[in-house]
Every structure is written in C-alpha cells, then in structure tokens.
C-alpha cells in the first residue's frame, strides 16, 4: 500500500536558465528558495524591501522599484528608539535615521536597475490579511507596534486580483520581456486562526489563478500544495508547527528544479553542487599535503567552470580554495 500521494508540478512552458536574472519578493519562504538559487550561482536579487507577506505591500514594492522611489526623512517613523519604514522589514530599522534612509534608497536603486533587465520575478504571497493604519494605509510590517493601532482586514479575491493586476500592468510596460512566477507560502499563519488561515490561503490561490489565466507571462508554482497536500505530515514542520523544516524545503526545491529550471542549467547545478560540497568539507588536518592537493584540485575545477561559463561569479570559491585571483590560476 502506498501511503504517500506524490504530486508532480506541471513543467513550465518557459524555463529558467543560469544566464537569467531573477528578482524575488515576498514571504520568508521566498528567502529560502532565493538562498538556494544564489548558492547554485544564479543571478538573484532577493527581497529588496525585506520579508513581505500581504499582496498589497508586495505589489507596492514592485511599483516602487519600477518608479525608482526615493525615500525621504518624512517617510520614516520613530518607535521604540528606532527609525523604521512602514514599507519595509525591520532589518532596515536603526537608531540613526540617515542609516535607514541610505540602506533603503541603496536597495531601491539596486532593485530598479535589476528589475529593468530581469528575466523573471518570483512573488510569494503569505497572507491575504492586511493591517491598515488610520486613513487606510496598509503596512508591510507592524514593527512590534501594538496591533490595536491598526485595523486588521481580510482582502477579497477581487481586491487581490486588482492590486496585483495593476502592478503587473506597470511591470510589463517597464520590462516587456519579464516572466512572473507566483507561489503561495506554505507557512501557516495560525495566529490568525486555523479557519482564518485557510480562508486567507484560499483567497490568495483563487486570485493568483485568475491572474495566470489573464497573463500568459505569469505561471504558478505549487509550493503550498506540495507541503500541505503532498507531504501533509507534522514531521515536515519545524518545532513551531508553522514553518516547513529543512527536509520539506529541500523537497519543494527539488520539485522546483524539475518544473522550472531547464536541463542545461540542471546539469550545471550538479557541477556547482560538487564545488559547494567541497567548500563545506571540514579538513581533519588543514596543513596536510593531502588537503593541499584537495584544495588545488577544486581550484582547478572552479577555474575550468569559470572558463566554460564566464557569466558565473566564482571569485569567492577561488579565494577559498586558493587564496588567489581566479584569472591567475594556471590549469594547463
């Protein structure tokens, strides 16, 4: 008897190549996938605003990159002895207002330039609940301000479709060749309530499927379904019973590779994985001749890989294995 109903996501019509540029925005699950893409040497810009959960803040962030929004002192607020931005994650917060502005505006400039020539944007939606300030402004992060200072609201399907659809229209005008991947975060927002969490996820799923039916350049990757319907076991969650654990994330990552990344890049990823494994290796005796040969052998692999794929950035690996400029390594 088979106790596991495995789910195989439908392969993308157009797939990601190693030479493509990918911008990722959304929930913490986005950062997990972004980290894996970066480790395999894809050209990735991950969450320029920091972690975002709701579709309004995600859509607003994309528009801010398109229009190269510059933040000013009056855009920040002071709370709990820190300056922060209602559009950004707390990672940008600081006791020095100028430090906050510099960090935010540097990230905005980088995102604007990156998005202009990006091949893909991956948007991971976490929750259809939003927190509104007085006047109706949706905040991306509450910054530990008491929740009674906000109005909590569950967006309708129509509202999600409208806000994301408007953002996509501007995106396709700004970068006509870009392709969009939507995912729904498998992280369960149980603080909203069990029923409310499912209502929220259902709203997002319904809205996203309306969008991908409307836009040929938009595709859906079922990260949520892989965790909830395929694995569907608490042993695949962290101790908080909310976040997918390492094994679950890897399972989704493997499915993502099969569905979304082309064959030539999959082959290259295996070669890069060998380099990564060697770099993670802990030497028993770092001063031994055997270890020195190990380092030299992998330095030569790095050099060869760089020569064959000049768009890869392998400088860190070259420094690790040889402590020298990669262009000066002779493998003849």
N, C-alpha and C positions, 0 to 999 in steps of 0.2 A: 504494500500500500504506500502511495506517495503522500507524505504529509506536508509537502511544500508545493504550492501552486505558483511556479515561477512565471514572472512577467517579463516579456521581451519588448522593450520600447521599439516603436516603428523607426527604421533608419531615416535620417534626414535626407531630403532630396538634394540639398546643397550642404556640403560638409566643411568642417573647419580644417584648415591647412596650417602647418607650422609657420608659414610666412605671413599669416593673417594677424591682425591686431584685434584684441578683444577688450572691451570695456565691460566691467561687471558692476552692478549696483543692486543693493537690496539687503536682505537679512544676513544673519551670521552664517547661514548655510552657504551664501554666496562666497564668503571669505574662505571657507573650507575648500570649495571647488577651485577658487582662484589661486589658492596656495598650491594645489596640486598641478594646475596648469603652469604656474610660474616655475615650479620645481622641474618640470619637463621642458622648460625653456621656451614656452610660448610667450609672445609679447602681450602682456596683460597689464591693465590698469584697473585696480580693484577698489571699489567703494571710495571715490574721491570725497564724499561727504561723511564717510564713516558708515556704520551699520544703519540701515533704514528698514522700516517694517511695513508701513502703510503705502498704498498706491498713490496717494496724493503727494506725499513727500518724495517718493521715487520719481514721479512724473515732474514735479517741480525742480528736482535736482538736475534732471536731464535737460530741461529747458534752460536752467541757469548756465549749464555748460555751453549749450548752443549759443546763447546770447553773451557769453563771457561776462557774467555778472561779477561786479566788483563790490565787495562788502565794505561798508563804512562803519565808523565808531557807533553811529546811532542804530545800526543793525544788531548790535550786541546787547546783552543784558547782564546785570550783576546779581549773582545769588550765591549764598554760602561761600563768600570770599573768592569767587571765581567769575571771570568773564566767560560767557558762552553764547552760542548762536542757536536759535530755535530751529534752524535748518540743518544743523549738524550734530553729529555724535559727540559725546563728552570727551573723546580723545583730542579734540581741538581746544578744550577749555584750559584756561590758565589764569594765574593771578595778574598777569601783565596783558592789558588789552591789545597792545601793539603786537605781541607774540601771537595772540589769537588771530588777529587780522592778517598778519603775514602768513601764517600757516594756512588759513582758509583761502586767501587770494592766490597763493602759490599753487594750491591744489586746484582751484578754479581754472587758472591759466593752463595748467598741465592737462586738465580734463578737456578744455576747449580745443587745444591743439591736437590731442589724441583722438577725440571723437570725430574731428573733421576728416580724418583719414582712416578711421577704424573700419574693419570689415564686419565686425559683429558687436552687438551689445546684448548681454545676458542680464535679464531683470528677474530677480527673485522676490516674489511678494510673500510677506509673512502673515499679515492680518488685515482684515477689512475694517477693523475698528480704528477710529482716529480720535485724537484728543484735541479739542478746539479751545483756543483762548477766547476771552471776551472780544466780540467782533467777528468771530467765526474763523480766525486763522488757525490752520492745522499745524501742529508742531511735529517735528520729526523725532524729537526726544524730549521727555519731560524733565530731564536733568535733576531728578530727585525732588523737584518742586512738588508739594502735596497735591494729590490728584483732585482735591476739592477746588483747586484753582482752575480746573479745566472742565469742559463738558465732553463726556465720552459718547461717541456716536458710532453706530454700525452703518457703513455705507451700503447703499443698494447696488445691485448689479448694474443698473443704468448709470449710476454715478461713477463707478469704477471704469466702465467702458468709456464714458465721456472724458474723464480726466486723463486716462492713458491714451485714448484715441487722439485727443488733441495734441498730446506730447509726441505721438508717433508721426502725426502730420508734419509738425515742425522739424522732427528729426530727419524724415525722408527728404524734405526740402533742403536741409542743411547738408546732408550726406546721402545722396540718392542711391548709392550702392550698398549701404549698410543693411545687414540682416539682423533680425531680432530673435532671441530665444527667451521665451517665458518659462519660468518654473514657479511652483508653489512650494514654499519652505515646508519640510516635514516636521519642523519644530512645533510642538503643540503648545499653544498659548492657554494653558489651563487656568491661569489667574483670571481669565475672562469667564471661566466656567466650562465644563465639559460640553454642554449643549451649545453654548455660545461659540466655542472654538470651532465646532463642526459647522455651525451656521456661517461663521466667518470664512472658513476654508471653502465651503460650497459656493459662497458668493464670489470669491476670487476665481475659482475654477470655471464657473459659469461665464464670468466676464471675460476671462482670458480666451476661452474657446470662441466667444463671439468675435474677439479681435483677430484671432488667427484665421477665422473664416473670411474676414474682411480684407486682411492684408496678406498677400502672397509671400512677402518677405519676412513674415512672422511665423515662428514654429514653437511647438510646445515640447518640453522635456519633462516626463512624469516622475520627478524626484519624489514628490509627495506620495504618489501611488506605489512606488517601489518600496517605501518604508512602511506605509500603512496597510497596503493590500498584499504585497509580495512577502516581505519579511514578517510583518504583523506579529511580533513577539517582543515582550519587555526585555529580553536578553540583548536586544539590539539598541537599547537606550542607555544613556548614562545614568548615574545614580539619582539624578533629579527626575527621572522617568519622563523627561520632556525632550531633551536633545538627543538625536541619534549619536551612537557611540562610534568609536574608530572603525569597527568592523562594518557597521551599517553604512558609514560614509564611504568606505572603500568599495562596498558593493555597488552603491549608486555611481561612484566614479567609474568603475569598470563598465557599467551599463552605458554611461555617458560616452565613454571612449568608443564602444561598439556602434552606438547610434549616431554620434555627432562628429567624429573625427575621421578623416579619410585614411585610406590604407597606407599611403606613403608616410604620413605623419605617425601612424601607429608603429610602423617599423622603426622610425627614428626615435620614438619614445622609448622603445626597448633598449636601444643603444645608449640613450641618455640615462636610463634606469641603471645600467651597469656602472656608469660613472658615478651616479648618486650613491649606489650601494658601496662602492669603493671608498667614497668620501666619508660615508658613515662608519666605515670599518675602524675599530679601535685596535691599534697595534699593541701586541704584548710587549715588544721591545722596539720602540721607535728608533733606536740608534743602530739596530742591526743591519747588516748588509742585505738581508732578505727583504726587510721593509723598504730600504732604499731602492731596491730593484722593483718592488711593488709600486712605489710612487712613480718611478721613471716609466714603467710600463703604462701606467694610466695617464701620465702626462703625454705620452706619445699617442694614446687613444684620443685624448682631448684635442691635440693638435690636428690629428687626422680628421676628426669630426668637424672641426672648425674650417679646415681647408675644403671639405666637401659641402659644407653648409655655412657659407660666410655670413648669413643673417643671424646665426646663433650668437649669443653672448656667453662665452665660456671663460671669461677672464678670471672670475673667482676660482673656478676649478683649476685653471692653470697655476694660479698663485698657490693654491692649496697643495697641489701635487709637486710643484717645482719651485715655487717662490720666485718665478721669473716671468718676464713678459712672454706671452704665448708666441709672439711673432719671432722670437729669437731661439725657439727650440728647434734643433735640427733632428729630424727623424729619418734622414736618408741613410 
